[in-house]
Amino acid sequence: MKPDTSGREGFRRKDFKVDVKKGVAVCPAGRRSVRVELRGEELDELAVFYFGKQCLGCPNYGLCTKSKDGRSLKIQVMPSPAIDKYRKKEKSVKYQKRINLRCPVEGTISKAKKHGAGKARYRGLSKVEAQQLRTAIAINVKRRVAAGLKQTRRTFPNTNPSPPA
């Protein structure tokens, strides 16, 4: 299980005590859920616990929720074998290496799509290639400028380290 890196403070699902069979969830402040709703085709896939208006008077209100209707907590009742298999696979070293390679690439693809690389503006392979090239150049220029602006010095970093003549 990875540590929480979202930077968000407050209570997580694991901080609540849940008994699905009894249909009760207890928050870290000791308050019990007022209602439970079962969802799914057989009503056995997801349980949603609602704490209602009692959250409004709680000293931990800001750490738990921002909702005026109180906290709701979704718990997967019957985890599927596929999810169990995936969670087991997530912990392997091979998976972690693959994800560490994949994450930076996903960011680059996302930026390219935001710059219009997801859909070609032109017809014809050469025109589409030219569009993709211009998009890649724009992304790289923006990254270089951003990297230069983050420097503590007033000059941009030397990208072509050649000795002076």
Residue pairs with C-beta under 8 A, 6 or more apart in sequence:
4 12
9 63
10 62
10 63
10 64
11 27
11 28
11 60
11 63
11 64
13 73
13 74
13 75
15 27
15 28
16 25
16 26
16 27
16 28
16 49
16 73
17 25
17 26
18 24
18 25
18 26
18 47
18 49
18 73
18 75
19 25
20 47
20 75
20 77
23 33
23 36
23 47
24 32
24 33
24 36
24 49
25 32
25 33
25 36
25 49
25 51
25 73
25 75
26 32
26 33
27 33
27 51
27 58
27 60
27 64
27 71
28 60
28 64
29 58
29 59
29 60
29 64
31 51
31 54
31 55
31 58
33 49
33 50
33 51
33 73
34 50
34 51
34 52
34 54
35 49
35 50
35 52
36 47
36 48
36 49
36 50
37 47
37 48
37 50
38 44
38 46
38 47
38 48
38 77
39 45
39 46
39 47
39 48
40 46
40 77
44 77
44 78
45 76
45 77
45 78
46 74
46 75
46 76
46 77
47 74
47 75
47 77
48 72
48 73
48 74
48 75
49 72
49 73
49 75
50 69
50 70
50 71
50 72
51 70
51 71
51 72
51 73
52 69
52 70
53 69
53 70
54 70
55 61
55 64
55 65
55 67
55 70
55 71
56 68
56 70
58 64
64 71
65 71
76 83
89 95
108 139
111 139
112 118
112 135
112 136
112 139
115 135
115 138
115 139
116 131
116 135
117 131
117 132
117 135
117 136
120 127
120 128
120 131
121 131
122 128
122 130
122 131
144 156
144 159
147 157
148 156
148 157
151 157
